[in-house]
Amino acid sequence: MFGVEKVEAIKKRRERWESEVLQESLETLPETHDTFTTISGLEVKRLYTPENIKDLDYERDLGFPGQYPFTRGIHPTMYRARIWTMRMFSGLGTAEDTNRRFKYLLEHGETGLSTAFHFPTLMGYCSDDPMARGEVGKCGVAIDTLKDMEILFDGIPMDRITTSMTINPPAAVLLAMYIVTAEKQGVSKKDIGGTIQNDMLKEFIAQKTFMLPPEPSLRIIVDTVEYCTKEVPKWNTISISGYHIREAGSTAVQELAFTLADGLTYVQACVDRGMDVDEFAPRLSFFFNAHIDFFEEIAKYRAARRIWARFMRERFKAKNSRSWMLRFHTQTAGCSLTAQQPYNNIIRTAYEALAAVMGGTQSLHTNSLDEVLALPTEEAATIALRTQQILAEETGVINTIDPLAGSYLVEALTEKMEQETMGYIDKIEAMGGMIAAIEKGYPQMEIADAAYRFQRDIEKTSRSLVGVNKYVTDHPPVEILKIDPEVERRQMARLQQVRQKRKGKKLKERLEQLHHAAEGKENLMPYIIECVREYATIQEICDVFRDVFGRYRDPGLF
């Protein structure tokens, strides 16, 4: 972007500034650290000039919004035409409880639903299984059968609202429930829109909700992609997630590298199935963390778009420009929140949300101040939603696209992020791909090491955490949401009623058909949907998978 002579002249001016101006200043006012780094450990220089981006080619590396390589955003107008979708992570107690929270947030300006499920559902078990005791409705909504899904979306027009569902091992089952619930509302599966997380690879790496081993997990994921590509065209079939990788303690580079490596694995698996990349790739989406290091996060999102676009066009030979686009949802960093001085979390969340918007997110969830302690209260969720609304309506950040483009720092960080990310991806591919890397424990150990280093820095106070290791004061407790133990009894009673009303013979036939299909190579989605229609429980369906494919046990690497 700058001529050789101009860069050389700037270099000489900088060297003169360092010797004549900077040195005198440092003698009287030394800097507070010998080395400054991002929260992930990337060195941040004292000053950035055109020297740091002398190799940047505008057309090759930046381009224009809505055009390859999409560094500056995937849409030509970005937020000038349409604000990002505002989603608040919602799920608590029974389906009735969460339905009320959905409607409350929609009335207060939320523009998309995001569903959190309790642990039994996440793991493919019913609320009355002995393993579920004490967990019912605690970390999300309890969904055992189609009846629960019908109640969850009662009074919510499923053809006019998009829904994101954070579910992984039994994702296909929840998707089937959503499809059938929409049909019962009179809404065709062709008209429903939303996203199912459906990203098992990151579960083996980070979040650790397991059901099946990697290979059969991948098979079922590809089944959902194949089915939805033909039958549910507006549905985002996988939300390839870096969020939980970051929450487990990774650096920004690791989050980006492992997420993109997971994505490449899914694309290759679909291509190996015989699918045309341009048929399914436009409906893949991503999910990233917005951590507290402002410029690093913006650089991460910009690098993500550029790397993905190049892989899709050059490796997979995608011809549809929508296949090159990396569309992503962002959630502010839960791991950055502190139980100490919880009102500080409002400020953290606001800055993290700003980074996500400056980085060009398509959808955003802002954490509530109390999420480090419990599920959010209505008041806390409202403050988090208002944070996004003020950002969109009052600050002016939507007025121009990619406003930090051309910043010497941001462009240099974007390039550094890309280089470091590609180093990880190359190493993973040399191991034989992401599944082989997971089996070797490589990403798991990298994340564990990064988490250890960060915690060590906090304990040594070499990194500040306001209210925890600096400016520490007592804070009166905040009101938190508590799930009534009666929720478990009510949920178990409803499940028993559903079981009593089902057509047992027909249900048994449907489960046997699913078992037979799982033993073969057929797409499992039509069979899962038919089981759901007969009010099969989530555990009955998942037990078929566990019986055919076996259970996954974490190797417990140290």
Secondary structure, DSSP 8 states (H G I E B T S, - for coil): ---HHHHHHHHHHHHHHIIIIIHHHHHHS--S-SS-B-TTS-B--S---GGGGTT--IIIII--TTSTT-TT-SSSSGGGT---EEEEEE--SSHHHHHHHHHHHHHTT--EEEEEB-HHHHHT--TTSGGGTTTTTTSSB---SHHHHHHHTTT--TTTS-EEEE--TTHHHHHHHHHHHHHHTT--TTS--EEE---HHHIIIII---SS-HHHHHHHHHHHHHHHHHH-TTEE-EEEE-HHHHHTT--HHHHHHHHHHHHHHHHHHHHHTT--HHHHGGGEEEEEEE-S-HHHHHHHHHHHHHHHHHIIIIIS---SHHHH---EEEEE-GGG--SSSTTHHHHHHHHHHHHHHHTT-SEEE---TTTTTSS--HHHHHHHHHHHHHHHHTS-TTSSSSTTTT-HHHHHHHHHHHHHHHHHHHHHHHTTSHHHHHHHTHHHHHHHHHHHHHHHHHHTTSS--BTTTBS-------------THHHHHHHHHHHHHHHHS-HHHHHHHHHHHHHHHHTTS-SHHHHHHHHHTT--HHHHHHHHHHHH---------
